């Protein structure tokens, strides 16, 4: 939620344009979900014509019905409507390629299928990063950093899984692998990571069962 005082580094983010780099912390990560969410939801991309959001369910998703901060009653009215982030054709293709290959633990949908606030926020992050000239490797690293702060219980366990089961340090794991379906989508994560760790007696407490909350 966005209630309470803003972290100092975000106090003026909506009123004063800044070229300062993003400083992502455990304390401000939730604010970045809400700041990036409308960017991903509303930014126009030609590829969004093929988005699964285009259909009868548009106004009934967490990413649309849950967005209550605009003038419209439902965030679905803003989907793919505004030129917030300007992307070249190549930059948009890069965004879509990564969005279709990255997932989040609250569901089994890709970032391109932005049916919740975390999906919209990550898509917005990719759009901003691509518009700033980040290449694919940089965008994947950025996406993993944000997902890790948004879903810390999951990614801490994933890091432990790779350390214990694969003998690989977190810094050495390819973000493409971590963000892919097998290790970031909710269902496969429960099978591939949580279940594997649970088989090691006394290693860690039980894994989180429900998905992360997806509201303002």
LOBA-720249 format. One record per residue (C-alpha): x, y, z; residue in three letters. Coordinates in steps of 0.05 Angstrom, whole numbers, padded with zeros to 5 digits, always signed. Example, Ala and Ser with C-alpha at 12.3 -4.5 7.8 and 13.67 -1.06 7.14 Angstrom:
// residues 2
+00246-00090+00156ala +00273-00021+00143ser 
***
This chain:
// residues 216
+00000+00000+00000unk +00019+00073-00006unk -00006+00096+00062unk +00040+00131+00111unk +00100+00176+00098unk +00139+00166+00034unk +00212+00145+00038unk +00257+00207+00035unk +00285+00190-00033unk +00214+00188-00062unk +00185+00248-00027unk +00184+00292-00089unk +00183+00239-00144unk +00114+00258-00170unk +00126+00333-00170unk +00199+00343-00188unk +00230+00310-00250unk +00297+00280-00235unk +00354+00245-00271unk +00376+00210-00207unk +00383+00134-00214unk +00332+00090-00180unk +00353+00069-00110unk +00313+00006-00095unk +00308-00017-00023unk +00264-00063+00018unk +00231-00001+00047unk +00212+00032-00019unk +00200-00028-00064unk +00125-00027-00054unk +00123+00046-00075unk +00158+00027-00139unk +00104-00024-00154unk +00052+00032-00151unk +00095+00081-00190unk +00111+00033-00246unk +00043-00002-00249unk +00006+00054-00288unk +00065+00061-00335unk +00061-00012-00356unk -00015-00011-00358unk -00025+00053-00398unk +00037+00060-00443unk +00018+00048-00515unk +00055-00007-00551unk +00034-00036-00618unk +00047-00105-00590unk -00008-00095-00538unk -00058-00109-00594unk -00039-00182-00581unk -00041-00175-00505unk -00085-00226-00468unk -00115-00164-00433unk -00151-00148-00498unk -00216-00183-00486unk -00277-00191-00443unk -00237-00196-00378unk -00201-00129-00387unk -00239-00093-00331unk -00239-00153-00283unk -00164-00162-00271unk -00124-00141-00210unk -00082-00095-00254unk -00143-00059-00281unk -00199-00064-00231unk -00148-00055-00175unk -00123+00012-00203unk -00167+00061-00166unk -00123+00123-00167unk -00143+00151-00235unk -00202+00193-00256unk -00235+00133-00288unk -00267+00083-00241unk -00230+00025-00271unk -00158+00023-00294unk -00179-00017-00355unk -00198+00049-00387unk -00124+00068-00390unk -00097+00003-00419unk -00051+00016-00478unk -00078+00087-00486unk -00022+00137-00470unk +00046+00154-00501unk +00081+00154-00433unk +00145+00119-00454unk +00169+00130-00525unk +00199+00067-00555unk +00231+00054-00622unk +00208-00008-00659unk +00272-00044-00637unk +00263-00023-00565unk +00191-00046-00564unk +00212-00113-00594unk +00264-00120-00538unk +00211-00104-00485unk +00162-00154-00512unk +00214-00209-00521unk +00235-00203-00447unk +00163-00193-00423unk +00141-00258-00456unk +00200-00296-00424unk +00194-00270-00352unk +00146-00291-00297unk +00126-00274-00225unk +00110-00320-00166unk +00039-00294-00154unk +00014-00330-00216unk +00035-00370-00277unk +00029-00312-00327unk +00085-00277-00363unk +00101-00203-00354unk +00068-00190-00422unk +00003-00218-00392unk +00000-00161-00341unk -00061-00186-00303unk -00037-00160-00235unk +00000-00099-00209unk +00068-00134-00206unk +00061-00154-00279unk +00043-00084-00300unk +00099-00054-00258unk +00152-00100-00287unk +00128-00085-00358unk +00133-00011-00342unk +00203-00021-00316unk +00224-00057-00380unk +00194-00001-00422unk +00231+00052-00383unk +00296+00013-00384unk +00292-00001-00459unk +00277+00072-00473unk +00340+00090-00435unk +00381+00045-00480unk +00391-00016-00435unk +00408-00080-00471unk +00375-00148-00459unk +00426-00170-00406unk +00417-00105-00368unk +00341-00109-00372unk +00340-00180-00346unk +00385-00160-00287unk +00341-00101-00272unk +00278-00143-00275unk +00307-00195-00228unk +00327-00142-00178unk +00257-00114-00175unk +00223-00182-00173unk +00270-00202-00116unk +00249-00142-00075unk +00176-00151-00092unk +00176-00226-00075unk +00234-00233-00025unk +00211-00298+00007unk +00209-00333-00060unk +00275-00308-00087unk +00312-00320-00022unk +00290-00392-00027unk +00309-00395-00100unk +00379-00369-00083unk +00384-00422-00029unk +00361-00475-00078unk +00415-00457-00128unk +00468-00454-00073unk +00449-00521-00040unk +00424-00561-00099unk +00464-00532-00157unk +00526-00507-00120unk +00518-00440-00154unk +00522-00372-00120unk +00465-00323-00134unk +00511-00274-00169unk +00530-00329-00218unk +00460-00351-00237unk +00434-00326-00304unk +00375-00279-00293unk +00343-00308-00355unk +00339-00376-00321unk +00314-00348-00255unk +00259-00305-00287unk +00236-00361-00334unk +00175-00404-00324unk +00209-00460-00285unk +00236-00416-00229unk +00191-00354-00226unk +00121-00376-00245unk +00082-00394-00182unk +00063-00466-00197unk +00130-00490-00224unk +00166-00453-00168unk +00127-00493-00116unk +00147-00557-00151unk +00219-00541-00171unk +00243-00499-00112unk +00197-00504-00052unk +00186-00579-00056unk +00260-00592-00067unk +00280-00551-00006unk +00225-00581+00037unk +00255-00650+00026unk +00318-00628+00064unk +00300-00635+00138unk +00309-00573+00181unk +00337-00530+00125unk +00286-00473+00128unk +00215-00459+00152unk +00157-00479+00105unk +00152-00440+00041unk +00098-00386+00031unk +00035-00418+00005unk -00006-00361-00022unk +00014-00310-00074unk +00035-00240-00057unk -00020-00187-00049unk -00037-00150-00113unk -00073-00086-00092unk -00058-00012-00084unk 
***
